[in-house]
Amino acid sequence: MAASDKSVDDSLYPIAVLIDELKNEDVQLRLNSIKKLSTIALALGEERTRSELIPFLTETIYDEDEVLLALADQLGNFTSLVGGPEFAMYLIPPLESLATVEETVVRDKAVESLRTVAAEHSAQDLEIHVVPTLQRLVSGDWFTSRTSACGLFSVCYPRVTQPVKAELRANFRKLCQDETPMVRRAAANKLGEFAKVVETEYLKSDLIPNFVQLAQDDQDSVRLLAVEACVSIAQLLPQDDVEHLVLPTLRQCASDSSWRVRYMVAEKFVDLQKAVGPEITRVDLVPAFQYLLKDAEAEVRAAVATKVKDFCANLDKVNQVQIILSSILPYVRDLVSDPNPHVKSALASVIMGLSPMLGAYQTVEQLLPLFLIQLKDECPEVRLNIISNLDCVNDVIGIQQLSQSLLPAIVELAEDSKWRVRLAIIEYMPALAGQLGQEFFDQKLRGLCMGWLNDHVYAIREAATLNMKKLVEQFGAPWAEQAIIPMILVMSRNKNYLHRMTCLFCLNVLAEVCGTDITTKLLLPTVLLLAADPVANVRFNVAKTLQKISPFLEASVIDAQVKPTLDKLNTDTDVDVKHFAAQAIAGIAAEMELNVFRTAIPPCMGAKIEAAMDSKLIVEPPRQPEAADNDILQEMNGKAAEPPTLDSEC
């Protein structure tokens, strides 16, 4: 018996330590213990958790915010640990206390857990335990309890009796009229959610007056939240009621004196449009949309500009083209030349989407002049947004009508003084190439792509190398053999060693997409030629390149040409060349050994052996960058370079 008692004591010892840590002065220890509350509750059992642990937690609510946040989170998942839904009411007291603390994140988490626990109550227990808690929070002296109360109405209302529902509506009205702005803001934030569970008759008689009052509040932070509620309410009402009960307030919000309220209207405009239907949109929302498009605040114009495409897409199909041409495009033309670059950039990101709606003729007549203005805009982001969405127009009118004016904009971006702009256009080039076609690309853009390989910024050269690979994937290896590989191989004879290294980098990635024949016939001879380069950086990159392209070479070629070259580099006078040559030799040997195993063993064992072989491969050690950008400029320009400044683009 004594041994049994001792074993029980030993098993409960860790639990005792956790309970002691709940009282520890060290915040981190208390936090760790709170996060293990479920372990403590499981060890204590359901009855002791209800009678001992929960009261203890309720008494020790006053703690650091971080600890209280963890406690509020844990209690939301505690129902099963106190005995199930029939005992969920035991979790209400500590969560009610947490819902009144000063820290907002703790209150929000406590309300979230209260909602979870309330949903697990039966309808009878909900009225007995949860509704009184809600009423206590509503009548609390501090605004903190009243703000927390706003989040509980929607979870309680659907499951209580009619008299209790009337009380809840009265309590919510009281919160909407509270003297504290924070409480009114919380009520406005939850108004739409509450409206979804209230009967239509009471929505019109009780909640809409609250909505109108909040939309006219003297605090703009309250009014802007009422805009969100407007969407939910409009979705719940018939069209006639929307027109009479909601639209007057919506018009008022669209012309509100606070730009923040107007900004919220702009953000929610498409949702409002979907809620009110096409007829109200045509009569009331189109004028409001026009008003916002010419708003005095750039933030509002930018927000509504991003909605142009979606707003037009949701117009009544019968009158869509007419409304766009007569009511939307005149205001869009003004935004194309807006003084604020953010507005122009926002519009450029969506304006191309109007093409499928207007069709080929109207796109050419109405939209194409606007596109061309934006392609010549002084703001690079505007030009990039247009170029990145060209596929919309290409599907409607074809790329040929755009190409004549498109090309100058692309050239200008490709030669922009800011390297990040050049980098962005490189990233769009494969998509552009696919849209323009191989013939147009070869005539107009291939030279640009080759020029990027000689850029003085390493990031541009690296991106241009990857761009070459994507272009070959787009147009095929035969195109690469004829169009770009000869131009890349010429770089191997350039006097600047950086260009010769870029040549090697290109050959690395092209071998992956060109196949064994082209790699052996065209790429490998150039790599072997550079093995005798006078610059050590080039020679050790030859070793790295040989290792990378070896999987695309026949074993006989590796034995006859690659291995002798690596053996020679392994005796180089430069220590780094020797290091990378030895690494390449080991890597190629491991790869060839792996290939032998692949052909000699059943497929089911291949993955395991491959993983084992990969673990033996030598990991490439870190190395200093090849050259700083000021050294690059010095090499390429033949003059002393200025040291880079803090605001240098390089």
N, C-alpha and C positions, 0 to 999 in steps of 0.2 A: 504493500500500500504506500509505504514511504517512497519507494522507488518511482511509483506511478505519479505521486504528487510532485516529485522532483522533476520528472520529465515534463509535466505540464508547466511547472514554473520556468523551466528552461525554454520551452517553446514560446511562452509569453514574454520572456525577457526583452526581445527586440521591440515588442509592442510597448512595453513599459518605457523603453528608451525613447521611442517616438512621442509618447504622451508627455514625457518630461521635456522633450525638445519644444513642444508647443508652448511651454512656459519659459523657455530659455531667453536670456537677455539678448543673445545674438540673433539679429534679424534673419540672417541666412539660414540658420538652423531651424527657426520657426517656419520659414518659407518651405524648406525641404520637408518638414514634417506635415505641413498643410497639404503638400502635393501627394503625400502618401496616406491621406485620410481614409481612402477606400480600404487600404490594407489594415489600418487600425480598426475600422468598422467591421470588416470581415472577421478579425480576430476576436473582437468583443461580442459579436453576435447582434442580431436585430434588436433584442430587448434592451441590452445594455447600451447599444448605440442610441436608442430613443431616450432612455432614462438617464444616461450619464454623459455620453459624448456630445450630443446635440445641446443640452443645457450648458455644458462647459464652453462650447464654441459660442453660444449666444452671449454668455457673460464676458467673453474675451474679445468682443467685436472691436474694441478700441485698440488698433494696432497700426503698423505702417501700411501705406496704401498698397504696396506690392503684395503684402501678405493677405490683405482683405480681398484684393482682386482674385488671387488664387483660391481663397475660401469661397467666394461667390461662384466661381467657375465649378469647383468641386461639388458644391451643394446641389447644383442643377442636375447632377447624375446620381443622386443619393437615394432616390425613391426605393429602389430594390434593396438597398442596404438597411433601410429602416423597417422593412417588412412588406413593401409593396404599396400600391395606390391607396389601400384603406388606411395606411398610416402616414400618407404623404403630408398630412397637416402638421406633423412634427417639424417639418423643414421650413414652415412659414415664418416662425419668430426670428430665426437668425437672418433669413433673407430680407425680412421686413426692416430689420435694423440696418443691414447693409444698404438697403435702398434709400436710406436717409443720410448717408455720409456725405461729406463735402466733395470728395473727388469724383468727377464725372464718370470716368471709365469704370470705377467700382460700382457706382449706381447703375450704369447701363448693363453691366454684367449681372448684377443682382436682379434687375428687372427681367433680363433674358432668362435667368434661372427660375424666377417666379412664374414666368409664362409657361415654362416647361413643366414645372411642378403643378401649376393650376390645371393644365390640360390633362393631367393624370388623375385629378380628383373626379369623383362621381358628381353628377349634377347636384345631389343633395349636399354633399360635403363642400361643393363649391360655394353654395349659398351660406353654409354654416361657417366656413373658415376663410375662404379667399375673399368674398365680397366684403366682410367686415374689415379685413386688412386693407382693401382698396379704399374703403370709406375713411379709415384712420389716416391713410396717406393723403387723401384729398383734403382733410381738415387739419393737417399738420401745421404747426406754427412756422416751420422753416420751409422755404421754397423748394429745398431739395426733395422733401417727401412728396410735394405736390407735382413736381416735374416727373418723378418716378411713377406716380399714379397714372399719368397719361398713357403709359405703355400697357396697362392691364385691362383697359376697357374692352378692347376688341376680343380678348380671349375669354372674358367672363360673360359678355352680353348674350351670345347665342344660346347659352345653356341655362339661363335663369328664367324665373317666372315673370309674367307681365308687370306686376307691381315693382319687382326689383329692377326690371329694365327701365321703368319710368324713373326710378331713383338714379340709376346710372346715367341716363340722359341728362337729368338735372345736375348731377355732379360734374359731368363733362362741360355743360354750359357754364357752370361756376368757374371751372378752370380756364375756359376761353375768355372769361371776363376778369381773371385774376389781376391784381394790381402790379404783380411782378412780371417784367417782360420775359424773363427766362421761362416762367410757367406758361405764358401765352405762346411762346415759341415752341415749347414741347407739345402743347395742345394742337397747334397748327401742324406740327410735324406728324402727329398721329391722327389727324382729322380724316384724311383719306382712307386710312386703314380702318378706322371706326365706322366710316360711312358704308363700307362694304358689308358689314354685318347688321346694320340697322335697317328696319323695314322701310319701304319706299315712302309711306305716308309720314313717318317720323323723320325720315331724311329731309323731306321738304319742309316740314313744320318746325323741326328742332335744329337740325344740323346746318341747313343752308343759311339761316340767320346767323349762326355762329361763324360760318365761312365768310359771309359778307362783312361781318364785324372785324374778323381777323385780317381780311384783305384791305381794310381801311385803317388798320392799326397805325399808331404814330411811330412805331419802330419798323424800319425797313427789313430788319432781320425776321420779323414776324410776317410781314406782307409777302416776302419772297417764298416763305414756306407754304403760304396759302395758295400760291400758284401750283405747287405740286398737288395739293388737295383738289384743286380745280380739275385736274385730269381724271382723278378717281371718281369724283362726283359726276362729271359729264358722261362717263362711261356707264353710270348706273341709271341715268334718267332718260325718258323719251325725248325725242328731238324738240317737241314743243316746249317741254319744261326746261330743256337746256337753253333754248333761245330766250326765255323769259327770266329764268332764275340764275343762270350762270354767265351768259354772255355779257351783260352789263358790267359785271365785276371783272371779267377778262379784258374788256376794252379799257377799263380803268387801269388795270395792271400794265397793259401794253404801253400806256402813256404815263406811267408812274413817274414821279419826280426823282426817284432814286434809280440810278443806272443799274444797281444790283438787282432790283426787281425786274426791270426790263430785260436784263441779261438772263434771268431765270425763265422769263416768258420765251425768250429766243431759244433757250436750251430745250424747253418742253414743247416747242411749237408743233412739231410733227406728231407728238403724242396727243396733243390737244386736237389737231386736225383729224386724226383717226377716231377720236372719241366723239366729235360733234357731227361728222358725216359730210358728204360732198356739198349739199345745198348751203348749209351754214358756212362752210369753208368759202364757197364762192362769194357769198354776200358779205360775210363779216370778217373772215380770217385773211382773205387776200388783202384788203385795205390795211389790216393790222400788220401783215407781213411787209407790205410796202413801207409802212411807217418805221418799222424796225430796220429795214435796209438802209434808210437814210438817217438813222439815229445819230445824235451828236457825239456819242461815246464810241470810240474805236472798238472797245471790248464787246459792245453789243452788236456792232456791225459784223465783227469777225465771227461771233457766235451764230448769228442768223445766216451769215454767208455759207457756213458749213451745212446749213439745212436746205439750201436752194434745191439741190438735186432730189432729196427725199420729199420735200414739200411738193415739188412739181410732179414727182412720180405718183403721189397719192391724190392728185386732182382727178376730178371726174373725167373719164376717158373721152367722153363725147366732146367736151369743151377744153380739153387739156391743152392742145396746141394753141388755140385762140387765147386762152388765159396767159400762157407763157409768153407769147409774142406781144400781147397788148399790155399786160399788167406786171410781168416779172422782168422781162429783158430790159426795158428802159432803165430800171433801177440797177440791174446787174451791170449795164454799160458804165454807169457812174462808179460802181465799185471797182471796175477794171483799172481805173485811174485814181483810185483812192490814195490819199497821201500817206496812209498808214500801211507799212509793208505786211503786217500781220493780217490785215483785212484782205489784201490782194492775194497773199499766200493761201489763206483759208478758201477764198473763192476759186483759186486755180486748182485746188485739190478736188473740187466737185463739178466745176462748170463743164468739163468734158462729158459728164454723165447726161447732159441734156440732149446730146446728139441723137441717141436712139429714140427719144421721145419726139423730136422734131422732124426726123427723116433727112434724107440726103439733100434735098433742095434747100430747105430752110437752114440746115447746118452750114451749107456753103454760103448762103446769102446773109445769114444773121450771126452765126457763131464763129465762122472761120476768121472774120476780121478781128473779133475779140481774142481768139487764140493767138493770132499773129502779134497783136499788141502785147500780150502777156509773154510770148516767147522772146520779145525784145525788151522786157522789163529790166530795170536796173537791179532789181532784187534777185539774186541767184535762186532763192527758194521758190519764187514764183515760176521761173523758167523750168526748174526741175520738176515741180508739181505738174506742169503741163506735159512735159516730156514723159513722165512716168505714167500718165493716164492716156497716152495716145491710142491705145488699143480700142477705146470706146469709139473714137472718130474713125479709126481705120476700118472697123466693122461696118460703118455706115457709108462712108464716101471713098474709102481707099486711100492709101498713103501717098499716091502720086500727086494729089492736089495739095498736099501739105509739104511735100519734100522741098520744093523750091524755097519756101520761107523757113522751113524747119532747119535746114542745113546750116545757115549762118548762126542760128542760136546754139546749135550743138558745138560748132567750131568755137564760138565765143566762150561757152562753158568749159570746153576742153582746154582752153588756154587761159582760164581765169587765174588771177594772181594768187588767189587763196587755194592752197593745195587740197583743202577739204572739199571744195567745190569740184575740183578736178576729180577727186576720188569718188564723189557721188555720181558724176556722169559716167565714170568707168563702170560702176556697178550696174547702171542702167543699159550699158551698151549691148550686152547679149540679148536682152529683150527687144531693144531697138533693132538690132540686126535681124531678128526673127520677123519683125513687122515690116522692115524695109525690103528684105529680100537680099539674096547673095549678090546679084548684079549691081544693085544700087550701092550696097555696102562696099563692094570692091572699087567702085568708081569714086565714091565720095568719102568713105569713113575708114577704110583700111589704113590709109596713111596716118590718120590720127592715132589709131591703136598702136601702130608701130612707134610713133613719136613718144607715146607715154613710156615705152620701154627705156627711153633715154632721159627721162625726167630727173631733175636734180634731187628730188625727195624720194627716199627709199620706199616709203609707204606706197607711193604712186607706182614705182617700178614693180613692186611686189603685186599690187592689185592688177596691173597691166599684164603680168605673167599669168595670173589666174584667169584673167579675161581671155587670153589667147586659148586656154584650155576649153573654156565655155563656148568660144566661137567655133572651135573644131568640133565640139559635140553638136553644135547647131548645124554646121555646113558639111561636116564629114572629113575623113582623113584624106581623100583624094584632093579636095579643095585645099587643105593645109599643105599638101605636098607641092602644089603648084603656086599657091598664093602667098603663104607666110613663112614657110620653113626656109626657102632661099634667102629671104630678107633677114631672118634671125641668124642664119649661119654666117652672113656677112659681118655681124657684130663680133664674131670670134676673132676677127682680124683688126678690130678697132684699137687705136693706140691707148685709149683709156681702159685701164684694167677693170673698172666698174662695169663698163659695157660688156666686156668679155665674161664677167661673172653673171651679168643679167642673161647673157646667152645661155650659160649653163643652167640657170634657174628655169628658163623656158624649156630647155631640152628635158629637164626633170619631169615637168608636168605634161609635156606633149607626148612623151613615151607612153603614158598611161592611156591616151586616146588615139594614138596613131597606129598602134599595132607593131608586131614583130618585124615585118618586112621593112617598113619605113624607118623604124628605130635602128635596124641593122645597117641599112643601105645609106641613110642620110645623117642620122643623129650621132651614132657611135663614132664614125671617123672624126667628126669635129671634136668630140670629147677627148678622144685619144690624142688629137693634135695639141689640145690645150694642156696636156700632161707635161709638156716641155716648156710651159709659160715661165717667164722670168720672175713673176710675182707669186710669192708663196700662197697668198690667199686664193689665187686662181687654182693652183695645183691641188691644195687640199679640198677645194670644192669639186675638182675633177674626181678625186677619190670618193667623195660623198655621192656625186652624180652616178658614177659607175655602179655603186651599190644599189642606188634607187632604180636604175634602168635595167639591172641584171635580170629581174623576173620576166622581162619582156624580150630576152635574148635566148637564143638556142645554147645548149650546153657546150657544143663544139666551138661556138663563137666566144663564149666566156673563157674556155681553156686556151684558145689560140690568140685572143687579142686582149681580153680584159685582165686576166691574171698576170701576164707578163708586165703589163703597164703598172698594175698595183704593186707587184714585186719591186719594180724599179722605184716607185714612189716610196716604198717602205724603207729604202736606203737613202732617202733624201736628206740633205743637210739640215733642213728645217724640222724642228721637233714636232710642230703641229701637223705638217704634211705626213710625217712618219706615223703619228698617232691616228689620223683619219684613214691612212692607207691600211694600217694594221686592223683597224675597226672594220673597214670595208671587206678585207680579206676574210675575216672571221664571220662577218654577216653573210657574205655570199656562200661560204662553205656551209654554214648552218642551213641556209635556204636550200642549197642543193641536196644536203643530207635529208632535209624534210621532204623534198620532192621524191627522193628514193623511197622513203617510208610510205608516202602517199600512194605510190604505184605498187608497193609490195604487200600492203596490209588490207584487210577488209574495210569497207567504208565506215562501218559502225565504230571502228577504233580510231578513225582518222582525227576526229576532233580532240580526243584526249592526248594523242601523241603530238599533235600540232601545238596544243597549249604547253606541253612539256618542253618542246623544242623552242617555242617563243620565249620561254622563261630563261633560256640559256643565251639568248642573243645579247650582245654587248650593248648597254645603254649609252647613247651619245652624251658625253659630258658637255656642260655649258661652256660657251666660248664668248669672248668679247665681241661686240658688234663689228662688222667688217670696216665701216668707215663712218665718221660723223658727217653730217650734211655740209658743214663748212669745208671739210676736206674734199667732199664731192665737187663743190663749186670750184675749189682751187684746181682740182684735176681737170675739170671740164672747161673752165674758162682760162686756165693758164695764168692766173694772177692770185695774189694773196687774198684770202677770204676774210671777211669780218667775222668775229666771234658771234654766235647767235645771241640775240637779245631775248628778254622775257616775253615780248609780244611777237616774236618771230613766228611766221606761219610754219616754218620747218621744225 
